[in-house]
């Protein structure tokens, strides 16, 4: 469970706070009394969750590039955090085919810069690097990937995140173990939730089509992914930090946070459910040329269940309900910071 007493008054340096996951985490941490400094590029979309839920009202927001080592060093030293959570990334598979150099610069060198800054910051006690379920070498297996499976990746995005995992391991063994600083990496499934306006991502694409009364174009309707509401992995990251902070030797490892087996569903299953929940809508297969993407992906989450006492709380059907609710309230002009805080409170209360 989330320990409110642990978090109250902690200082967290969060990269990627302007993104989808980063905005949700910023709001959640601030609601627990955490002092947050965010460091990131400008919000990646318009509209953005960052703007719609007023993150600048609740965190100290710095707009900066993680590829700028000296700037991130200066910002971290000035803030003097207890905890560093590295979430900034180039996170889209298809974008990585078009811009591979940028993808590697951000996801590999950006990670190195964050770890360099953190290991030279005397107050830091725990660091969590967020990578992805796609960091594993996907061999098409039907069973879940475990934390000690081989890193890899067919596309530049997946490969860059596999590289970021290797960087994390090297920094842990070469530097941070001897400094008594906990360093863990975390791999989550396909994260969904209200307020995601990213291009080329399934749920935002579906909602845009619903909103504009257009047929949804679907690339790979039979592709299967470990879908989970954004609050699920975020809760896991926070529970890991609690352990990592007090026992870095034991918890400085890689960790998977994914859904229960029954929520590993196909794209078509998601689409049919959302059409049913939204009302009348249609979809069609995208016949255009599409780059390679893995057809099946599943995470083994036994370690997080047994060693962190973390387990998914919301099944996929309920997660989709909350997404539809969030988006319809947004369209109605509701106070989205309050709506988002209400969903966080519902999640925390089970």
C-alpha positions in Angstrom: 0.0 0.0 0.0 1.0 3.6 -0.4 2.4 4.9 2.9 1.3 8.5 3.3 3.6 9.0 6.3 6.6 8.0 4.2 5.8 10.4 1.4 4.8 13.5 3.4 7.5 16.1 3.1 9.8 14.0 0.8 11.6 15.8 -2.1 11.2 14.1 -5.4 13.0 15.1 -8.6 10.8 13.8 -11.5 11.8 13.9 -15.1 9.1 13.7 -17.7 6.5 15.5 -15.5 4.8 17.1 -18.5 4.0 13.8 -20.1 0.9 11.6 -19.6 2.3 9.3 -16.9 4.4 12.1 -15.4 1.4 14.4 -15.0 -0.6 11.7 -13.2 2.3 10.9 -10.9 3.0 14.6 -10.2 -0.6 15.1 -9.1 -0.6 12.0 -7.0 2.6 12.8 -5.3 1.6 16.4 -4.6 -1.7 15.1 -3.1 0.4 13.2 -0.6 2.4 16.2 0.5 5.4 15.5 -1.6 7.6 18.5 -2.7 8.1 17.8 -6.4 10.4 19.4 -8.9 9.6 18.4 -12.5 12.2 18.6 -15.3 11.0 18.0 -18.8 10.4 19.4 -22.3 7.2 21.3 -22.9 4.0 19.1 -22.9 4.2 16.8 -26.0 0.6 17.4 -27.1 -2.1 20.1 -27.3 -4.3 19.6 -25.4 -2.2 17.9 -22.7 -3.0 16.3 -19.3 -0.3 18.5 -17.8 -2.2 21.7 -18.7 -5.8 20.3 -18.2 -5.1 19.3 -14.6 -3.0 22.3 -13.6 0.3 20.6 -12.8 2.1 24.0 -12.6 -0.1 24.8 -9.6 1.2 21.8 -7.6 4.8 21.2 -8.6 8.0 23.3 -9.2 8.1 22.9 -13.0 11.4 23.3 -14.9 11.3 23.1 -18.7 14.6 21.5 -19.8 16.1 18.7 -21.9 17.6 15.6 -20.3 20.2 15.6 -23.1 21.7 18.8 -21.4 23.9 17.3 -18.7 25.0 20.5 -17.1 21.5 21.9 -16.8 20.0 18.8 -15.3 22.9 18.6 -12.9 22.4 22.2 -11.8 18.7 21.8 -11.4 19.0 18.6 -9.3 21.8 20.0 -7.1 19.7 23.2 -6.5 16.6 21.2 -5.5 18.5 18.6 -3.3 16.0 15.7 -3.7 15.7 12.6 -1.6 14.3 10.6 -4.5 14.8 10.7 -8.3 12.2 9.2 -10.6 13.3 9.2 -14.3 10.3 9.1 -16.6 11.3 11.4 -19.5 11.6 9.4 -22.8 10.9 9.2 -26.4 8.1 6.6 -26.0 6.6 5.9 -29.4 7.6 2.9 -31.5 6.6 4.3 -34.9 8.3 7.7 -34.2 11.5 5.8 -33.4 11.6 4.4 -36.9 11.4 7.9 -38.3 13.8 9.5 -35.8 16.1 6.8 -34.5 19.0 9.1 -33.6 16.8 11.3 -31.4 15.3 8.2 -29.8 18.7 6.8 -28.8 19.9 10.2 -27.7 16.9 10.7 -25.4 16.5 7.2 -24.1 20.2 6.2 -23.7 22.2 9.4 -23.2 19.4 11.1 -21.4 19.3 8.2 -18.9 23.1 8.5 -18.5 22.8 12.2 -17.8 20.1 11.7 -15.1 22.1 9.0 -13.4 25.3 11.1 -13.5 23.4 14.0 -12.0 21.9 11.8 -9.3 25.1 10.1 -8.2 26.7 13.5 -7.8 23.8 14.8 -5.7 24.6 14.2 -1.9 20.9 14.1 -0.8 19.7 11.3 -3.1 18.9 8.0 -1.5 16.7 6.3 -4.1 16.5 6.4 -7.9 13.9 4.7 -10.1 14.3 4.5 -13.9 11.1 3.8 -15.8 11.7 1.8 -19.0 9.1 -0.4 -20.7 7.9 -4.0 -21.2 9.3 -3.7 -24.7 12.9 -3.7 -23.3 12.9 -7.6 -23.5 14.1 -9.5 -26.5 10.7 -10.6 -27.8 10.9 -14.2 -29.1 7.1 -14.6 -29.5 6.6 -16.6 -26.4 3.2 -16.9 -24.8 4.4 -16.9 -21.2 5.3 -13.7 -19.4 8.8 -12.2 -19.5 10.6 -12.3 -16.2 12.9 -9.6 -14.8 16.1 -11.6 -15.6 15.2 -12.3 -19.2 17.4 -11.0 -22.0 17.2 -7.3 -23.0 16.8 -6.5 -26.7 14.3 -5.0 -29.1 13.5 -5.1 -32.8 12.7 -1.5 -33.3 14.8 1.6 -32.2 12.4 2.4 -29.3 12.5 -1.0 -27.8 16.2 -1.4 -28.4 16.9 2.0 -26.8 15.0 1.0 -23.7 16.9 -2.3 -23.5 20.1 -0.2 -23.7 18.8 2.0 -20.9 18.4 -1.1 -18.8 22.0 -2.1 -19.4 23.1 1.5 -18.5 21.1 1.2 -15.2 22.7 -2.1 -14.3 26.2 -0.7 -15.0 25.7 2.4 -12.9 24.2 0.4 -10.1 27.2 -2.0 -10.0 29.9 0.5 -10.8 28.9 3.5 -8.7 25.7 3.5 -6.7 26.1 0.3 -4.7 29.2 1.8 -3.1 27.4 5.0 -2.4 24.5 3.3 -0.6 22.0 4.7 -3.1 19.2 2.5 -4.3 18.7 2.2 -8.1 15.9 0.1 -9.6 14.4 -0.1 -13.1 10.7 -0.7 -13.7 8.9 -2.1 -16.7 5.2 -1.6 -17.2 2.7 -2.8 -19.7 0.7 -0.7 -22.2 -0.5 2.1 -19.9 -3.9 3.7 -20.5 -5.9 6.3 -18.7 -7.8 9.6 -19.0 -5.9 12.6 -20.5 -3.7 10.8 -23.0 -3.7 12.7 -26.3 -0.5 11.2 -27.8 -0.6 10.5 -31.5 -0.3 6.9 -32.8 -1.5 5.3 -29.6 -4.6 3.1 -29.4 -6.8 4.7 -26.8 -6.2 8.3 -27.9 -6.8 7.3 -31.5 -10.0 5.6 -30.6 -11.3 8.6 -28.5 -10.4 11.1 -31.2 -12.3 9.1 -33.8 -15.3 8.8 -31.4 -15.3 12.5 -30.7 -15.1 13.4 -34.4 -17.6 10.7 -35.4 -15.1 9.0 -37.8 -14.3 5.4 -38.3 -11.3 4.2 -36.2 -8.3 3.0 -38.2 -6.7 0.0 -36.6 -3.3 -1.3 -37.6 -3.1 -4.7 -35.9 -6.5 -5.8 -34.4 -5.2 -9.1 -33.2 -2.1 -7.8 -31.5 -2.2 -8.6 -27.8 -0.8 -6.4 -25.0 -0.7 -6.2 -21.2 -3.1 -3.3 -20.8 -3.3 -1.5 -17.5 -4.7 1.7 -16.0 -1.9 4.3 -15.5 -2.5 4.3 -11.7 -1.6 0.6 -11.5 2.1 0.9 -12.4 2.4 4.3 -10.7 1.3 2.7 -7.4 3.9 0.0 -8.0 6.7 2.5 -8.5 5.7 4.3 -5.3 5.6 1.1 -3.3 9.1 0.2 -4.7 10.5 3.6 -3.7 9.3 3.0 -0.2 11.3 -0.2 0.0 14.3 1.0 -2.0 14.7 4.1 0.2 15.1 2.0 3.4 16.7 -1.1 2.0 18.7 -0.3 -1.2 20.7 -3.5 -1.2 17.7 -5.8 -1.5 15.5 -3.8 -3.8 18.0 -2.4 -6.3 16.8 -4.6 -9.1 14.5 -4.7 -12.2 10.8 -5.0 -11.5 7.7 -5.8 -13.7 4.3 -4.2 -13.2 1.6 -5.5 -15.4 -2.0 -6.6 -15.4 -3.5 -9.9 -14.3 -3.5 -12.6 -17.0 -7.2 -12.2 -17.9 -6.5 -8.5 -18.8 -4.0 -9.3 -21.5 -6.3 -8.7 -24.4 -6.3 -8.0 -28.1 -6.6 -4.6 -29.7 -10.0 -5.7 -31.2 -11.2 -6.6 -27.7 -10.4 -3.1 -26.4 -12.0 -1.5 -29.4 -15.2 -3.5 -29.1 -15.5 -2.7 -25.4 -14.9 1.0 -26.0 -17.5 1.1 -28.8 -20.0 -0.5 -26.4 -19.3 1.9 -23.6 -19.2 5.1 -25.8 -22.2 4.4 -28.0 -22.3 3.9 -31.8 -19.0 4.0 -33.5 -17.2 2.0 -36.3 -13.7 0.8 -37.0 -11.8 -0.5 -40.0 -8.4 -2.1 -40.6 -5.6 0.2 -41.7 -4.3 -1.2 -45.0 -1.3 1.1 -45.2 2.3 -0.1 -44.8 3.2 -0.4 -41.1 6.5 -1.1 -39.5 7.2 -4.2 -37.4 5.6 -4.4 -34.0 5.5 -7.4 -31.7 2.3 -9.4 -32.0 2.2 -10.7 -28.4 3.6 -9.4 -25.2 3.1 -10.4 -21.5 4.9 -9.6 -18.3 5.4 -12.0 -15.3 4.5 -9.9 -12.2 5.1 -12.6 -9.6 8.1 -10.9 -8.1 6.3 -7.6 -7.4 3.4 -9.5 -5.9 5.6 -11.6 -3.6 8.3 -9.1 -2.6 6.4 -5.7 -2.7 2.9 -7.0 -1.9 1.8 -5.1 -5.0 -1.1 -6.4 -7.1 -3.4 -4.9 -9.8 -6.6 -3.4 -8.3 -8.6 -2.4 -11.4 -9.5 -4.9 -14.1 -9.4 -3.8 -17.7 -13.1 -3.4 -18.0 -13.2 -1.0 -15.0 -10.1 0.8 -16.3 -12.0 1.5 -19.6 -15.0 2.8 -17.7 -12.8 5.3 -15.9 -11.2 6.4 -19.2 -14.6 7.0 -20.9 -15.8 8.8 -17.8 -12.7 11.0 -17.7 -12.9 12.0 -21.3 -16.7 12.7 -21.3 -16.2 14.9 -18.2 -13.4 16.7 -20.0 -15.7 17.4 -23.0 -18.3 18.7 -20.6 -15.9 21.3 -19.2 -15.5 19.8 -15.7 -12.7 20.6 -13.3 -10.2 18.0 -14.5 -7.8 18.3 -11.6 -10.7 17.4 -9.3 -11.9 14.6 -11.5 -8.3 13.2 -11.6 -7.8 13.5 -7.8 -11.2 11.7 -7.3 -10.0 8.8 -9.5 -6.7 8.6 -7.6 -8.7 8.6 -4.3 -11.0 5.8 -5.6 -7.9 3.8 -6.6 -6.2 4.2 -3.3 -9.3 3.1 -1.4 -9.6 0.0 -3.5 
